[in-house]
Amino acid sequence: MWWKILLIIFALIMLFLCSSIHIIISYDGEFKLIAGLGLIRLNVLKLVSKFTGKPKKEKPKKEETKEEQKEEEPKKEEEKEDAKPKSNVFKEVIELRGFDGAIDLLSEFASLLAKFGHGLFKHFIIRKIAVEYAVCGKDAANTALKFGAVNASIYPLIGKISTHSPVKKTNINIYADYLGQIEKQSVYIHMSYRLISLIAVALGALGDFLKIMKREKSINARIKARSAAKRQRAQAQATEQA
């Protein structure tokens, strides 16, 4: 019986990992940002406005006596004395290896970030891009010029997007509204990403980041050990000469 429960749990986990994260950006007189996982969809802007719209209730401040304030002051001073500065790898790199070492470290992190971005776009899928836009100018000639400019900008943009991420469906309708009777401006972009791919890319980037940090710490430790040995030898020579 227990193996059936484990099998069900494993199937649910795999179903969750194989589900897709969906992001929908649309504009049809009103801007919408919808995010979801699998079949669940949430309007992000409505949630944000709901949580940020309500003013937070301020808690009544307790009046502190002078004796309580005097007791708290030495406690704060003791906490400051006990707190020790944490070791910072970036600070150590600048102190031990100078500006060149910091530049090398930053270049490694930049290449890691580029690798992470490439991995993200590799598994990124654009399910649909739909654009409907009615171009209307001052007169017929101006409308024709605007119509050509819009077509010349939007189609190469779709081509550049498709070179980085697969686009499954496009529906681009650009109208030349010479009479000013068409009122249609809408954009719809539906993007999705496999959750298991996102986790795999994030874990790979985290592993590379930890490797770089471990290597930098070991290099800094070796440099510190060498400098400490040099100081000891210099002190020993100074005592012998004295």
C-alpha positions in Angstrom: 0.0 0.0 0.0 2.8 2.4 0.9 4.4 2.1 -2.6 1.1 3.3 -4.2 1.2 6.4 -2.0 4.8 7.1 -3.0 3.9 6.6 -6.6 1.0 9.0 -6.4 3.3 11.6 -4.7 6.0 11.1 -7.3 3.4 11.5 -10.1 2.1 14.7 -8.6 5.6 16.1 -8.2 6.4 15.3 -11.8 3.1 16.8 -13.0 3.9 20.0 -11.1 7.5 20.2 -12.5 6.3 19.6 -16.0 3.7 22.4 -15.8 4.4 25.7 -17.5 4.7 29.2 -16.1 2.5 31.5 -18.2 2.8 35.3 -18.6 0.2 37.2 -20.6 0.7 40.9 -21.5 -2.3 42.5 -23.2 -3.6 46.0 -24.0 -7.0 46.7 -25.4 -7.9 50.1 -23.9 -6.6 48.7 -20.6 -3.2 47.3 -19.7 -3.3 43.7 -18.2 -0.5 41.5 -16.8 -1.6 38.0 -16.1 0.7 35.3 -14.6 -0.1 31.7 -13.8 1.1 28.2 -13.3 -0.6 25.4 -15.3 -4.3 26.2 -15.4 -4.2 28.8 -12.6 -4.3 32.4 -13.8 -3.9 35.6 -11.7 -4.2 39.2 -12.7 -1.0 40.6 -11.2 -2.0 44.3 -11.5 -5.3 43.8 -9.7 -3.5 41.9 -6.9 -0.9 44.7 -6.6 -3.5 47.4 -6.5 -5.6 45.5 -4.0 -2.6 45.1 -1.6 -1.1 48.5 -2.1 -4.4 50.4 -2.1 -5.3 49.7 1.5 -3.5 52.0 4.0 -1.6 50.2 6.7 -2.8 50.7 10.2 -0.2 52.2 12.4 0.4 50.5 15.7 0.1 52.8 18.7 3.5 53.7 20.0 4.1 52.9 23.6 5.4 55.7 25.7 8.7 54.7 27.2 9.9 56.0 30.5 13.3 57.5 30.9 14.5 54.5 32.9 13.5 52.1 30.1 15.3 54.3 27.5 18.5 54.3 29.7 18.3 50.5 29.9 18.0 50.1 26.2 21.0 52.4 25.4 23.7 50.2 27.0 22.1 47.1 25.3 22.4 48.7 21.9 26.1 49.6 22.6 26.8 46.0 23.7 25.2 44.7 20.5 27.3 47.0 18.4 30.5 45.8 20.2 29.5 42.1 19.8 28.7 42.4 16.1 31.7 41.5 14.0 32.0 42.5 10.3 31.4 39.6 8.0 34.0 38.6 5.5 33.3 39.9 2.0 34.9 38.2 -0.9 34.7 41.2 -3.2 36.3 43.4 -0.6 39.1 40.9 0.0 39.7 40.6 -3.8 40.1 44.4 -4.1 42.4 44.6 -1.0 44.6 41.6 -1.9 44.6 41.7 -5.7 43.8 45.2 -6.5 41.6 46.7 -9.2 42.7 44.1 -11.8 41.6 41.2 -9.7 38.2 42.9 -9.1 37.8 43.4 -12.9 38.6 39.8 -13.6 36.0 38.7 -11.0 33.3 41.0 -12.4 34.0 39.7 -16.0 33.5 36.2 -14.7 30.2 37.1 -13.2 29.2 38.9 -16.4 29.9 35.8 -18.4 27.9 33.7 -15.9 25.0 36.2 -16.2 25.2 36.0 -20.0 25.2 32.2 -19.8 22.2 32.2 -17.5 20.3 34.6 -19.8 21.1 32.4 -22.8 19.8 29.3 -21.0 16.6 31.2 -20.1 15.9 32.3 -23.6 16.7 28.8 -24.9 13.7 27.2 -23.2 11.4 30.3 -23.5 8.4 29.8 -25.7 6.2 32.6 -27.1 2.9 31.0 -27.8 1.2 33.9 -29.5 1.8 37.5 -30.6 -1.3 39.3 -31.8 -1.2 43.0 -32.8 -4.1 45.0 -34.3 -3.4 48.6 -35.0 -5.3 51.2 -37.1 -2.9 53.8 -38.5 -4.5 57.2 -39.0 -2.7 60.4 -40.0 -3.7 64.0 -40.7 -4.5 63.2 -44.3 -4.2 60.3 -46.8 -0.5 61.0 -47.6 0.4 61.2 -43.9 -1.5 58.0 -43.2 0.3 56.1 -46.0 3.7 57.3 -44.6 2.8 56.2 -41.1 1.4 52.9 -42.3 4.7 52.1 -44.1 6.8 53.2 -41.0 4.8 51.0 -38.7 5.1 47.9 -41.0 8.8 48.6 -41.4 9.4 48.6 -37.6 7.0 45.9 -36.4 7.8 43.0 -38.7 11.6 43.1 -38.3 11.0 43.3 -34.5 9.0 40.0 -34.7 11.8 38.5 -36.7 14.4 39.4 -34.1 12.2 37.9 -31.3 11.7 34.7 -33.3 15.5 34.3 -33.7 16.0 34.2 -29.9 12.8 32.4 -28.8 10.4 30.1 -30.8 7.2 31.9 -31.7 4.3 29.4 -32.3 1.6 31.8 -33.6 1.6 35.4 -34.9 -1.4 37.4 -35.9 -0.4 40.9 -37.1 -3.0 43.2 -38.6 -2.0 46.7 -39.5 -4.8 48.8 -41.1 -4.5 52.0 -43.0 -7.4 54.0 -41.7 -7.8 56.8 -44.3 -11.2 57.8 -43.1 -10.6 57.7 -39.4 -13.4 55.2 -38.7 -11.5 52.2 -37.3 -10.8 52.4 -33.6 -8.6 49.4 -33.0 -5.3 49.3 -31.0 -4.6 46.1 -29.2 -1.6 44.0 -28.3 -1.6 40.4 -26.9 1.6 38.5 -26.0 1.4 35.0 -24.4 4.7 33.6 -23.1 5.4 30.3 -21.3 8.3 28.6 -19.6 8.6 25.0 -18.4 9.1 25.0 -14.6 11.6 22.1 -14.7 13.7 24.0 -17.3 13.7 27.1 -15.2 14.8 25.1 -12.1 17.5 23.3 -14.1 18.9 26.6 -15.5 18.8 28.3 -12.1 20.5 25.3 -10.4 23.2 25.3 -13.0 23.8 29.1 -12.6 23.9 28.6 -8.8 26.4 25.8 -9.1 28.7 27.9 -11.2 28.3 30.9 -8.8 29.3 28.7 -5.8 32.3 27.3 -7.7 33.6 30.9 -8.4 33.0 32.0 -4.8 34.8 28.9 -3.5 37.8 29.4 -5.8 38.1 33.1 -4.9 38.0 32.3 -1.2 40.8 29.7 -1.6 42.9 32.2 -3.7 42.4 34.9 -1.0 43.3 32.4 1.7 46.6 31.5 -0.1 47.5 35.1 -0.6 46.8 35.9 3.1 49.0 32.9 4.2 51.8 34.1 1.9 51.7 37.6 3.3 51.6 36.3 6.9 54.6 34.1 6.2 56.5 37.1 4.7 55.6 39.2 7.8 56.9 36.5 10.1 60.2 36.2 8.2 60.6 40.0 8.2 60.0 40.1 12.0 62.4 37.2 12.5 65.1 39.0 10.5 64.5 42.2 12.5 64.9 40.4 15.8 68.1 38.7 14.7 69.6 42.0 13.5 68.6 43.7 16.8 
